[in-house]
């Protein structure tokens, strides 16, 4: 215990006054007549001890009352855990405005409680102190110090945000501002529920020149079911064909949920309904089947309903169903009748034949699949264009000539990391291995094929291994590659070992020919990302769009309540847009060039905040110590008087009120003794 005014202890000399009064018992004597002195002797014996005790008790109460008053005026206090702050302070206050803060506290949402606690911090500070407000949005206007009045105005504008920040990011941003301030005292407050996934104090660097304070908000346990992801079973979309949508949902509570309804809304209408059963703290997959009518851009979302955490109940996706997939066959000689029969009769494809000698290189970027049919030699020009085409997401299927110029082919294939062609082998070989698990054979076989008849080759080019990622589709019985796939950038190249003619084999007449080539062409349509996460700030590729020098693109929400002009760049013929942090609402958005829709993208809130796992006070305190923040202070954010708690922690706990109460108790006790004890 310490005293703010120890000089008041000289007032204890005043104890001499009641002591002297009681010792000398100043009073007037009066004469009392008794008829018999015997009665006087008996009365004196009976009351002497009781009277003495009464006077001593009165003396004690008066002395204790005086002592208590002297202690009260001496201003006693228990020293705080931190050294008292002298002078002006620069105080940075972080308010966690992520979606997890929408959880309920004891009397309100954690978010509203956080704003109240921040205002209490300001109220407990000196008038000369300056404040920084920081949220998950990392807004530029929050990068300056404010007066208490300005801070209070800004805090009223803070809203819940989809942005999620690591604690290390927040502390770094706070420290950067405080280090550039000339104010000597630097203080950080973190007001948060401290989600386990974002509380990475171990990634921070403790600074002895900054005081760290954590105000820990505890939520009332709330059940939460979230839809974590949605995807299509197949990577390509076909017009007016049934689609299977897969979804993953999580139960983030300690109890089981049965028959939870899940709806699929596509293009504004309900197209599917399913029910989910989820065990405690478990994840489950399910699927819905629907048909999206017509080609073009489509949007959908899968949703369920639970309360009070609702931001993760809906998951948005968008995609483009092509009217036709563009396939260009570049022929080194005559057209191939088998390829013509496969593609020209199928309305799903826009199929064209062109001679290698009459090729317009600028048309390559408009295709989805290019077939190189018996081209003997590749020029440097076509090699460069093909390389760019594949890296940007296109697919190339090669049927080589047995008389190919291996040098030009080798230069091209080596440049993209694919396998190269070797010598011609004239030997009859059957295909001995079929990779039925390859995506192009999905839905081709009802069960795993065993003992089926496979294609035959009579002459083939050896395919040597390449540096890129390879997946064999068919191999000959002697282990040589017959059909194999190499991933190149965003695209793929499929190499076969020979041409489609009788001299080379019977693949063009085999039952596997149609599904194999058909699926390769279908898979060539670029797989567009179905959705993006808000707050990540990543660029979005929307493909090849013809933009004038001064033209801009616009992004407009489907319900037309938001429209922005994103930054855009053209990289290798593809247009990339960068909406930044200007989109804060989950949903699907049109990308417009003038009045024409050129792309559609969907955004979802991060599921990181769906978890109900938060650090307890004891774990948080241990985490701070392990991270090196040994002098950090932890406050219970749910207490009503956070202002008093901060004052007690920094300036000490004042005890003068306690001693005033004790003085009153002693004086009351004196009065009771005087009145009741005769």
N, C-alpha and C positions, 0 to 999 in steps of 0.2 A: 504494500500500500504506500502511496506517495501523497503529498499534500501540495496544493497549489499556493496556499497562504499559510505557511507554518508559523508566522509571527503571531497569529491569533492564539497560539498556545499560552502566551503570557496571560491571557484572560483566565486561565485556570487558577490564578491567585484569588479570583473571586470566590473560590470554594471556602475561603476563610470566613466569609460573612455568615453563612448558615451554621458553620461549625461553632463560631463564637456565640451566636444566638442560642444555640442549643446547650452549650456548655454553661453559660451564665444564667440562662433561664430568667431573663429580666421580667419581673411581674410585681404587682402590688399585693400585699398580704391583707387579709381581713380576719376578724375575730369570729370564731365559731364556738358557741357555748354548748357544753355537754353536761348532762346531769350526772354522768358517771364516766370517768376516764377509762374505764375498762373497755367501753365500746370504741373509743378512739384508737386504742392499741390494736384491737382486732381489725378495724377498718384499714389501718395503715399497713398491716401485714398482708392483707388480701390484695390491695391495689398497687403496691410498690413495684413488684416485678412486671406487671402488665403495663403500667405507665411507662416504665423505663424502656420496654420493648417498643411501645408505640412511638416514643420520641426518637428512638434509633432508626426505626423504619422511615419516619418522616424525613429525618436527616439524610438517610441514604437516598431516597427518591429525589430530594432536592439537589443533592450532589451529582447524582447520575444525570439529572436533567441539564444541569449546568455543563457537565462534561460533554454531553451529546451536542449541546448548542455550540460549544467551543469547537468541537470536531467538525460540525457542519460549516461554520464560518471559515475553518481552515481548508475547506474544499478538498476532501480526500478523494482519491481515485485509484483504480487498479490500472497500472501501465498497460498500453495497448501492445498487440503482437508486433506492430511495426513502429518504427521511429516516427515521431510526429513530424508533419510536413510544415516547413517554414517558407513563406513566400508564395508566389504564383505557381500554378501547375498547368501543364498541358495534358489534357485527359482525352484519350481516344476510347470511345465506347462502341463496341460491336454489338449490333442487334441481329440475331439470327432470324432471318425472315424466310427461311425455307419452309416447304409444305409440312414438314414434321411438326413445326411450331403451331400448326392449327389444332393439334391435340388439346384436349381439355385438361386444365389444371383443377385446383380445388374450387375456384369460383369463376374462372373465365378461361379463355384460350391462353396457351402459353405465349402466343405472340402479343396479345394485349397486355399480359402481365409483364412481358419483357419491356415493352414501351413504358409502362408505369415505373418499373424499376430503374430504367435509364433516366427518367425525369427525377426520380428520388436521388439518384447519384448526383445529378446537377444541383438539386436543392441542398444537398449536404456539403457542397463545395463553397469555396470563397467567391465573393463577387468578382474578383480579379482573374479567376481561373478561365482558361479557354478550352473549348471542347471540339472534338472531331466526331462526327457520326459516320459509321461505316456499316454497310449491309452486304448481303451476298451479291448485290447487283454491281458493286465496285464502280459506282457512278463517279464521273469526273468532278461533279459539284460537291462531292463529299471529301475532296482532297484539300481541305483547308480548315483552319481553326475558327471556331465561332464563339460568340458570346452566349451566355446562358439563354437569353431571349431568342436569339437566332436558332440555337440548337432545338429549343422547344417547338419552334415553328416548323423546322425541317422534319422533326420526328413525327409530326402529324401526317406527313405525306407518305410515310413508309407503308408499303403494302406487302402482302405475301408474294413471293417470287419463285419461279421454277428454277432459278439459279441455285447451284449447290457448290459450296466452297469448303476446302479443307481448312482446318484450323491453322495449319502452317502457312497457307496463303494469306489468311486474315492477319495473323501476327506479323508477317513480313510486310504487308501493306501498312499496318499501323506503325510499325517500327520505322519504316522509311520516312513517314511524315514527321514523326516525333524527333528523329535524329536531325532533321533540317530545321527544327524549331530552336530559337534562341532561349526559350524558357527552360530553366534548369530542372525543375521537377517534372518527370515524365511518367504518366500512369496509363495503363491499359486495363480496360474492363471488357470481359467477354460474357455476354448475356445470352445463354443458349441452353438447349436441352442436352447438348453434347452427345450426338449420335455416335455410336461406336465406330461406324465406317468413316467418319470425317474427323474424328478427334485424334489427329496424328501429331501429338505433342513431341514425340520422339524425332520428328523431322524438323523441329524448330531449333534455333540456336539461342539459348538463354542469354539475356543482356542484363548485366548487373546494374546498369544505369536506368533501367525501366522497371517499375513496379507492376507486376501482373496480378490481376484479381479476376476470379471466375465466379460468376453468379449462376448457380446451378438450378435450373427449373425442372421440376419433376412433374410428369404427366400422370393423370389417372389412367390406369391400364385400359386400353381400348382395342377391341378386335379389329383386324384389318385383313381383307382379301384383296389381292391385286392381280390384274392381268399384266404379266411381265413382258410378253412378246407375242407377236402374231406373224405367221409366214405362210406362204403357199407350199403345198406338197411338191409341186413341180416348178422349175425355174422359168418356164415360158407360159404365156397366156395364149389361148386360142379362142377366136371369136365364137360366141354362142355355144361354147362347150362347158360342161360342168367343171367347177373348180372346187378343190378341197382346201379349206383354210385350217391350218393348225394353230392352236393357241396353248400357251403355258400360263397357268394361274397358280398363285401361292397363297396359302393360309398362314398368316403371320401372327396367329394367336394360339392360346393353349387349349382351345376346345375345337371339336369337330363340327363341320358344316356339311349338311346333306341337301341334295337337290337345289343347289343354287342356280337360278336361271341365268343363262348367258345368251345374249342376242347379237346377231350380225345385221348391221344396217349398211346396205350398199347403195350408193347413188340415191340416198334419201329415202329408201324403202327397206322395211324389214325383210331380209332374205333367208334368215336362219334362226333357229332356236334350239338350244341344248341345255342340259342340266349337269352341274358338276357336284361331285362329292369330294370334300377335302378333309383329310385328317389333320390333327393338331400339328402345327409347325411343319407342314408338308407342301410339296409341289405336285401338280397334276397336269397332264397334257390331255387335250381333247380336240375335236375337229368338227367343222361345220361345212356342209356342201351347198353350193349355190351356183347359179348361172348368171353371169354378167352379160347383159344383152348388148350386142353391137361392138364396134371397134372404137378406138380412141382412148381418152383419159377417163379413168374411173377412180372413185374414192370409196372407202368403207371404214367402219370401225366396229370393234367388238366390245361389248360393255356388260357389266354386271352392276348390281346396286348393293352397297353396304354403307354404314355410317359409323363414326363421324368422319373418317378419313376417306375422301371421295376422289382426290385428284388422280389416283391410279386405277380408277374403275373403268376407264375407257382407253382403248388403244387404236390409234388411227394408222391406216395404210393407204397408199395410192399407187397406181400402176398404169401402164399404157398397153392396150391390146392392139396389135397391128392389124390393119386391114389386110395386108399381105406382107410376107417376108421377102425381101429383095435378094434374089440369088443370081449371081453373074457367073457364067461358065466361060472361061477364057480358053479357047482351043488352039493347040499348036498345029492341028490339021483339020480334019472334018469333024462335024458335030457327032456326039455319041447318042445313038438312038435310045439306049436304055435310060440315060439321064433325061432325055426329052420326054419319054413316056412317063417317067416318074413325076416330073415337075410341071410339064405343060398342061396336064389334065387336072392338076390339083389347084383349086382356087385360093388355097392358103398361101401360095407363092406367086411372086412376080418374077418369072424366070426369063433370062435373056442369054443368048449365045453371042459371042464376039470373037473375032480372030485376034490372036496375039499381035498381028501386024497392024491391026486397025484400032487398037485399044486407046481410048481416051482416059488418061490417068486421072483426070479430075472427077470422073464418075465413080471411082473406087470408094471414096468416102461415103457415098450415098447407099452403098450395099450393106447387107448384114452378113452374107456368106458369099465367098468367092471360091469357085472350083477351078483348079489348074489342071486342064486335061491334055495330057501328052504334049507338054511344052518342052521342046528339046533343050533350049538355052534361055537363060534369064539375063536380060540387060541390067545394067546398074540402075537405070531409071525405074523400071518396074520393080526391081528388088527393093529400092528405097521406099516406094509407095506401098508395097505389100507389108514391109516392116512397120511402117507407120500405121497402116490399117489394122494389123493384128494387135499392136500395142495399145491402140485406142479402143479395143473391145471387139473387133471383128473376128470371124472364123474363116480359115482357109482349109480346103480339102484338096489334097494332091493325089492325082493319078499320073504317075510319071511314065514317060516313054522309056522303053528298054534301050533306046539309043540316045539317052539324055547326055548333055554336056555336064559331066560330073563336077568339073571345076566351077562353073557358074552356079550350079545348084549348091555345091559345097560352100561357096562364099556366102550365099544368101542364108542358108540354113545355119551356118556357124554364127553369123552375125546376130541371130535371134536366140541362140542357145538351144536350137533343136538338133535332133540327130541328123546325120548326113547320109547320103546314098553311097553305097559301095559298088562292087562289081556285080555283073549280071550272072545269075546262077540258072542254068538250064537243067532243072531236075524236078520231077513230079513230087509234090509234097502236099499233104492234106493239112488243114488247120487242126492243130491238136489241142489248143486252149482257147476258150471263149470266156471273156470276163463278163459274166451275166450280171454282175453287181454294178457295172458301169451305168451312170445315169441314163445313157441313151437307150438302155434296155429295160428301164422301168415300164411296167405294164405290158411288156412284150411277152414275157413268159409267165404263165399262171403258177408254175412251180419251178424249182431249180432243174435246168435241163440236164439230162443224163443220157448218154449214148446217142445223141442226135447226130444226124449227118451234117458235116461241116464243109465249107468251101474247099476247092482244090486249086492248086497253082501248078503250072507247068514251067514257067520261067518267071523269075523275080529279081528285083534289085535288093541287095542286102541293105538293111537300115542300121547304121551304127548308133550307139548311144550318144546323147547330147548332154550339155551342161544344165539345161533347164529341167523343170519338174516334168516327169513322164508318167503316163499311165497306159499300159498295154491294153488293147481291146481284143485283139486276136494274135495268136502266135502259131507258127507252123510246128509240126511234130518234132522237127529238129531244133526247136528253140528260137529260130529266126523270127523277127517281127513281121507280121502280115499287115496289121493296122494298129497304129499307136498314136497317142495324143501327147502333145507338148504344150504346156502353158507358157504364154509369152505376154508379159505385161498384163493387160486386162483381157486379152483374147486367147485364142487357141489355134494351133495348126495340127491337122490330122494328116499323117503320112501313111499312104498305102504302098505296098511293095511292087505294084505293077499296074499296067493299063487295064481297061475294061474291054478285052477282046479274047477270042478263042485261043490265041497263041499263049497268052499269059495265064489263062485259067477259066473257071466257071463262076466266079463270084457274081458277075452281072446277071446270071441266070438263077442264082441260088435264092432260097426263100429268105435268107437273112439280108439280102441286098437292100430291099425296099425299106424295112424298118430301120436299118443301120443308117443309110444315107438320109432318109426322111428325118430321123431324130437329130442327126448332126445339123441339118439345116434348121430345124425348129429351135435347137439350142443356140443357134447363132444370133438370135435376136438378143440384144444386150440386156442383161439382167439388171434392171434399175433397182436401186435400194428402195425398199418399201417405205421406210420411215427414218427420221433423224431425231436425235435427242436435243431438246431445247437447252440452250446455254453452253453447248460444246463449241460453237463458233466455227465449225468446219465448213469448207467450201463444198458446193453441191454441183456435180456435173450434170448438165441437161442436154448433152450431146451436141451435134452440129447444128447451129442456128446461124442463118445469114444475117449479120448485123451490119448496118451502116456505121460510118465513122461517128456520127452524133446520136445514134439511136440508143435508147435505154430500155431496160426490161422492168416490168412492174410485177410485184407479188401481191395478190389479192386473196383474202380468205373467202371461202365458199359462201359464207353468210354475209360477205361484203361489209363487215364492220371494221376491217383494217386493210390498208393498202400502203405498201412501202416501195421505194426504188432501191433495190440492192446494188451493191457494187458488183461489177462483173469483169471477168477477164477471159481472153481467148488463148487457150494453151493447146498447141498441136491440133488446131482445127476444132477443138471442143470448147464450148462455152461453160465457164464456171461462175456461179453466183455466190455471193457472200452476204447473207442477211444480217450477220452479226448478232447482237442482242436485242434487235428492234422487234423481233417476234417473241412475245411472252406468253401467248395463249396456244395451247395444244389444238391441233386441227389440221385440215388439209387446205392447201393454198395453190391457186393457179399462178403460173408464170406466164405473163402476157407480153407479147411484142405487138404494140399497138392494141388492136382488139382481138388478135389471134392468140389462142392458147398454144404455147410451144412446149410446156411441161407442167407437171403437177407434182407437188411434194407434200409430205405429211410430217408433222412434228408431234412428239410425245414428251411428256414430263419425265425427268429422270426417275427411275425406280429406286434410286439409292435411298430416298427419303421414305420409302414404303416400309422399311424395316422398323420394328418397334424396339430394337436393341439399343438401349442408351446406357452410358456409363453411370453407375451408381456413385454416390458421393465418396464412398471409401475407395472405389476403384479409380475415380478421377483424381483424388488426392495422391494415391500411390503412383498414378501415371505421371503427374506433375513432378513428383520427387524423382522418379526414374529418368525423366527427361532433363533433369538438372535445374528445374524451376523450384529450388529449395525454399525460397522466400515468398513464393506465390501464396495468395490468400484465397480461401474458398468460402463462399457465402451461400446459405440456403435461400434460393430465390423465391421460395414460397412463403417466407415469413412476411408479415404485413409491414413491419417497420425496418425495411432494409436501410433506410437513412440512418437510423439509430445504430444499427449493427455495424455499418461502415464507420461511423463516428467512434463507436466503442473500440473497434479494431485498430483505428489509426491514432485516436487521441486518448484512449483509455476509457474505462467505465467509471463514470462519476458516481460517488456514494453519498453526496451531501444530503440528498432527499431522504436516504435511509436514516441518517442521524437526526434529522428534523422530526421524522416520525417517532424515533426512539425517545426524543425529548418530550414530545407530546404524551407518549405512553407513560413516561415517568411522572409527569405532572398530573396526569389523570389518576395514576396510582396513589399519589400523595393526597389528592382530594378524597379518594375513596377511604383511605386510612383515617383521615381527619374526621370524616362524617360517620363512619361505621364503627371504628374502633374507639370506645369510650374509656 
